[in-house]
Amino acid sequence: MTPRVSPPSSKPPHESSSPALQQPSSPLPEGHSELLAGHVKVDVAWVNENINISAKYPSEVGSKSLNLRSQTRFCFCLSSKERCRARCQTANLLGVLLGRRIRMATDNKLRFVTSMLEFPSGAGNISALNAIILGEALASEENDLVFPSDDFARQAHVSSPQQYFEMYKSLHALRISTFAKGNISIQWFKGGLTNICYNCLDRNIESGNADKIAIYWEGNDPGLQDSLTYSQLLDKVCQLSNYLKDVGVKKGDAVVIYLPMLMELPIAMLACARIGAVHSVVFAGYSSESLAQRIIDCKPKVVITCNAVKRGAKVIHLKDIVDAALAESAKNGISVDVCLTYENQIALKREGTKWKEGKDVWWQDFVPKYPTTCEVEWVDAEDPLFLLYTSGSTGKPKGVLHTTGGYMVYSATTFKYAFDYKPSDVYWCTADCGWITGHSYVTYGPMLNGASVVVFEGTPTYPDAGRCWDIVDKFKVTIFYTAPTLVRSLMRESNEHVTRYSRKSLRVLGSVGEPINPSAWRWFFNVVGDSRCPISDTWWQTETGGFMITPLPGAWPQKPGSATFPFFGVQPVIVDEKGVEIEGVCSGYLCIKNSWPGAFRTLYGDHERYETTYFKPFAGYYFTGDGCSRDKDGYHWLTGRVDDVINVSGHRIGTAEVESALVSHPKCAEAAVVGVEHEVKGQGIYAFVTLVEGEPYSEELRKSLVLTVRNQIGAFAAPDKIHWAPGLPKTRSGKIMRRILRKIASKQLDELGDTSTLAEPHVVEQLIELADR
């Protein structure tokens, strides 16, 4: 496939040119590494597993060849608008961010600690470390280092700390914007024209992947499965795009998607992106009230849903929830004319679905009749791509707005390097597309890399605790990405649920959503991964769009429970309460210095709240809201939300730290800690504890758990209350609803609020019943 250069048009450009990046021969303005002039189209094309970036400029400027090793490809059209910023970023950032291959003088593949000389972590030199090599020994202690094997490191995209450091420095030098006082405005690739659907689908097909499987779908019930190739997926996306255009959806219009994990969910996301519409996926577990809030806020032209879904053995009538939400929205002056409904026959036949003629439309009756080709709507890199609302325990949900170009580059690049993705991989992320993980690492990041993705409709423990590993074996999954909550839940069950399956296809594991405690990390590594699969323990947020601190599997040794080091271009700092940066070994507030491509741009309709929440707490920084420790070797350890810090008699104790100590007890499978008012200490520590399957509750065990915390942290951190918990209130994606736990602990049972997103609502009743045991 040859590189292309042409002005933007309604169709992908087709003019060929030499693989050259042009740059001026004259001196550059201060602060710019490249200054490019004139109208330019930058095209990144996949040729024999290499990326060629080519661009056409006026003939008087010089040229420079750049060959990048990558499986990712993007199409950008750059106008003369803000050319200094846009072209400097595109030429430089795409080059570095997409993976320039650094040729190192050393042959070291992380077998020797001496290769770890220095990291951009504020920690300085790296001390001597205790090494364990994957496949040769088990990870047993938090201070152990788990090294990749020679074979893994040799084939990895980033195979040494030196290579990482050089790549990090290359991008670190390119500072696009800072979070200075005043109006916060983040822009990346402004003036560049692109389309993320085109890059996810059309480019893969043009590169020879038309017949490659894009989606393997596994239904709620075992034996229900389907698949789509990239060519078939594009056909279905185009049909839905054409339908949406036909009912009046235009560039910039919002579309709310309230679907379970059917293939139609990523299809709907991609269809909106293809025509420049802004999708807002709402987790199909939210109540009608929560859905109505989001509809009222973004005022969609269309709502897309299905009639019902099965979760385990239970049928959820989604259409009824949507009907109630639309009725509530109408009372508030927001009417939606079209409710496109997919008939999910496995859960409910259409005859049993409540229907409103003139508004409700069956997907199967209309969408398949539309053409399988649809012209791409080229959008500016800073045009909105999607809105994703954070749940918000009180008040109005926050509508996190992500734009197209920077998010596209960042999600694709983080996916490739954090999972060491190869074209032969089969990738499975257990998250729902109703959350940011499902956007960045189920749909966009994987498909921008041409990956084969598993989409799972069901729950990981139905019909039994071996379901995940059955799916892994069925589809030969090589990369498995899930939440620590699920890992801890599966730990409760017998290891036989894992070991009766082969899992030989697995080569990389991943963790997302919250800090993973060392004992859960070791179980994941030793039992699920057979002590041979590195774990990408990723830290990031809805707001960041992609990974911020994450291991690169072949680049350096891991410590169980540590997110390790920052991704390329990310500049994390730890500050004290006054906002002063702390160097070396420390604990404090985690902030980010300067912008990155995947950053969200605003809170929809409330930029003041955006600045107040994220940028005012520590002037000049993005405040993550998380606490973080950095050890003597520069490794980062996330300690949880700072609003989850409990102040006990003047001691500030992170809930994650206490939880980690509790689950280190051999009879504790999972724990969640909250703070409660204490008449003497100010706040007391209230711990909800789930025991290993089969273990009975006892006063002796309660004392043993408290003693474990005393021994590991100190007497000041000992829980005041151990609340036995058969289970914890979690969303379907595995997030623990700590808001509910706080209300139970404080006996504010009339203020439990919305529990509709819980995977198992009955758990709340069980916890209330056990409150006094």
Buried (B, 14 or more C-beta within 10 A) or exposed (E): BBBBBBEBEEEBBEEBBEBBBBBBEEEEEEEBEBBBBBBBBBBBBBBEEBBBBBBBBEEEBEEEEBBBEBBBBBBBBBBEEBBBBBBBBBBBBBBBBBBBBBEBEEEBBBBEBEBBEEBBBBBBEBEEBEBBBBBEEEBEEBEBBBBBBBEBBEBBBBBBBBBBBBBBEBBBEBEBBEBEEEEBEBBBBBBBBBBBBBBBBBBBBBBEBBEBBBBBBBBBBBEEEEBBBBBBBBBBBBBBBBBBBEEEBEBEBBBBBBBBBBBBBBBBBBBBBBBBBBBBBBBBBBBBEBBBBBBBBBBBBBBBBBBBBBBBEEBBBBBBBBBBBBEBBBEEEBEBEBBBBBBBEBBBEBEEBEBEEEBBBBBEEBBEEBEBEBBBBBBBBBBBBBBBBBBEBEEBBBBBBBBBBBBBBBBBBBBBBBBBBBEEBBBBBBBBBBBBBBBBBBBBBBBBBBBBBBBBBBBBBBBEBBBBBBBBBBBBBBBBBBBBBBBBBBBBBBEEBBBEBEBEBBBBBBBBBBBBBBBBBBBBBBBBBBBBBBBBBBBBBBBBBBBBBBBBBBBBBBBBBBBBBBBBBBBBBBBEEEBEBBEEBBBBBBBBBBBBBBBBBBBBEBBEBBBEBBBEBBEBBBBBBBBBBBBEBBBBBBBBBBEBBBEBEEBEBBBBBBBBBBBBBEBBBBBBBBBBEBEEBBBBBBBBBBBBEEBEBEEEBBEBBBEBBBEBBEEBBBBBBBBBBBBBBBBBBBBBBBBBBBBBBBEEEEEBEBBBBBBBEEBBEBBBEBEEE
